[in-house]
């Protein structure tokens, strides 16, 4: 649909691309178009997680802009900053609306990494601590990096009963201690 309107040629084996970057975004568009079609047909809309539909639409628009050449690094940085500020302004709402990760995920993570309770973990972008809490309950020491002031404050409140240190900083600006971490993770 999008490719035909914006002059991308199609051949017998699918779209013809001038470079790898275009191929990546065309593949991404195809995936997102499928998700949006499912959402519009009601297959996804019947689920309680309407946030996924919103984010799919957002990613679809970004992919379209990238193919048109309207998504330079300055715009991407500005979008990222705007989005980060949006989450930070609504920290409590974000915490209530964000779904929990299934316990099986953490069981698989611990089993697959041979982590033992007491190991020191580093989480990048912890937000309010949704992914941190189940790992803290399993006995891990965790350092969380969160650039948003309100999100970091909410994480501190949510995790105060555990051995968790929430540092309000960006990963790029953070100076790590000399002690190594058993695992570095980011949950999305």
C-alpha positions in Angstrom: 0.0 0.0 0.0 2.6 2.6 1.2 5.3 1.3 -1.2 3.1 1.8 -4.3 2.1 5.3 -3.4 5.7 6.4 -2.8 7.3 5.0 -5.9 8.9 1.9 -4.7 9.0 -0.7 -7.4 7.7 -4.2 -6.9 8.8 -7.3 -8.8 7.8 -10.9 -8.9 9.8 -11.7 -5.8 8.5 -8.7 -3.8 9.7 -5.1 -3.5 12.9 -4.0 -5.1 15.1 -1.9 -2.9 18.0 0.3 -3.6 19.8 -0.6 -0.4 19.8 -2.6 2.8 18.3 0.2 4.8 15.2 0.5 2.6 14.8 -3.3 2.7 14.8 -3.2 6.5 12.2 -0.5 6.7 10.0 -2.2 4.0 10.1 -5.5 6.0 9.2 -3.5 9.1 6.3 -1.8 7.4 5.0 -5.2 6.2 5.1 -6.5 9.8 3.4 -3.4 11.2 0.7 -3.4 8.5 -0.2 -6.9 9.5 -0.4 -6.0 13.2 -2.5 -2.9 12.3 -4.8 -5.0 10.1 -5.3 -7.5 13.0 -6.0 -4.5 15.3 -8.5 -3.0 12.9 -10.3 -6.4 12.5 -10.8 -6.6 16.2 -8.4 -9.5 16.8 -6.1 -7.4 18.9 -8.6 -4.8 20.0 -10.5 -7.3 22.0 -7.4 -7.8 24.2 -7.1 -5.5 27.3 -3.7 -4.2 26.1 -4.7 -1.4 23.8 -1.3 0.2 24.4 0.2 -2.3 22.0 -2.0 -1.0 19.2 -1.1 2.6 19.9 2.6 1.8 19.9 2.2 -0.2 16.7 0.6 2.7 15.0 3.4 5.0 16.3 6.1 2.6 15.0 4.3 2.4 11.6 4.3 6.2 11.2 8.0 6.3 12.1 8.8 3.5 9.6 7.0 5.4 6.9 8.8 8.6 7.7 12.2 6.8 7.6 11.5 5.4 4.2 10.6 8.9 2.9 13.8 10.3 4.4 12.1 12.4 7.0 13.6 10.8 10.1 17.1 12.2 10.5 19.1 11.7 13.7 18.1 15.2 15.0 14.4 14.3 14.7 15.0 10.8 16.3 16.8 12.5 19.2 14.0 15.0 19.6 11.3 12.2 19.4 13.2 10.2 22.0 13.5 13.2 24.4 9.8 14.1 23.9 8.7 10.5 24.5 10.9 10.1 27.6 9.5 13.3 29.1 6.0 12.1 28.4 6.6 8.9 30.4 8.3 10.8 33.2 5.4 13.3 33.5 2.9 10.4 33.9 5.0 8.0 36.1 2.2 6.8 38.3 -0.2 6.3 35.3 2.6 4.5 33.5 3.1 2.2 36.4 -0.6 1.3 36.7 -1.0 0.8 32.9 2.2 -1.1 32.2 1.4 -4.9 32.2 3.4 -7.2 34.4 5.9 -9.6 32.8 5.0 -13.3 33.4 6.8 -15.1 36.2 7.9 -17.8 33.7 10.0 -15.2 31.9 12.1 -14.6 35.1 12.3 -18.3 35.8 13.7 -18.9 32.2 16.1 -15.9 32.6 17.5 -17.2 35.9 17.8 -20.8 34.6 19.3 -19.7 31.3 22.0 -17.5 32.9 22.8 -19.5 36.0 22.4 -16.4 38.1 22.3 -17.1 41.9 20.6 -15.0 44.5 22.9 -12.2 45.7 24.3 -11.6 42.2 24.6 -7.9 41.3 22.5 -6.9 38.2 22.4 -3.7 36.3 19.1 -2.5 34.7 19.2 0.2 32.1 16.0 2.3 31.9 14.1 0.8 34.8 11.2 3.2 34.7 9.0 2.4 37.8 10.6 -0.9 38.4 8.1 -3.4 36.8 10.9 -5.7 35.7 13.1 -5.0 38.7 10.7 -6.1 41.4 10.4 -9.8 40.4 14.2 -10.1 40.2 14.6 -8.3 43.6 12.1 -10.7 45.1 14.4 -13.5 43.9 17.2 -12.1 46.0 19.3 -10.2 43.5 21.1 -6.9 44.2 20.1 -4.5 41.5 21.4 -1.1 40.3 18.8 0.7 38.2 19.6 3.5 35.8 16.6 5.8 35.1 17.0 9.2 33.6 13.4 10.4 34.5 13.2 12.1 37.9 9.6 11.1 38.6 10.1 7.5 37.2 13.2 7.2 39.4 11.3 8.4 42.5 8.5 6.0 41.8 11.0 3.1 41.4 12.6 4.0 44.7 9.1 3.9 46.4 8.2 0.6 44.7 11.5 -1.1 45.5 12.4 0.3 48.9 12.0 -3.0 50.7 14.7 -4.6 48.5 18.5 -4.3 47.9 18.0 -2.0 44.9 19.8 1.2 44.2 18.0 3.6 41.8 20.3 6.1 40.1 18.8 8.9 38.2 21.0 9.2 35.2 21.3 8.2 31.5 23.3 5.1 30.8 25.6 7.1 28.4 26.4 9.6 31.3 26.8 7.0 34.0 30.2 6.1 35.4 30.2 2.4 36.5 32.0 1.2 39.6 35.0 -1.1 39.2 33.0 -4.1 40.4 31.5 -6.2 37.5 27.8 -7.0 37.1 26.6 -10.5 36.7 24.1 -9.3 34.1 23.0 -6.1 32.4 19.4 -6.0 31.2 16.7 -3.7 29.8 13.1 -4.6 29.7 10.8 -3.2 27.0 
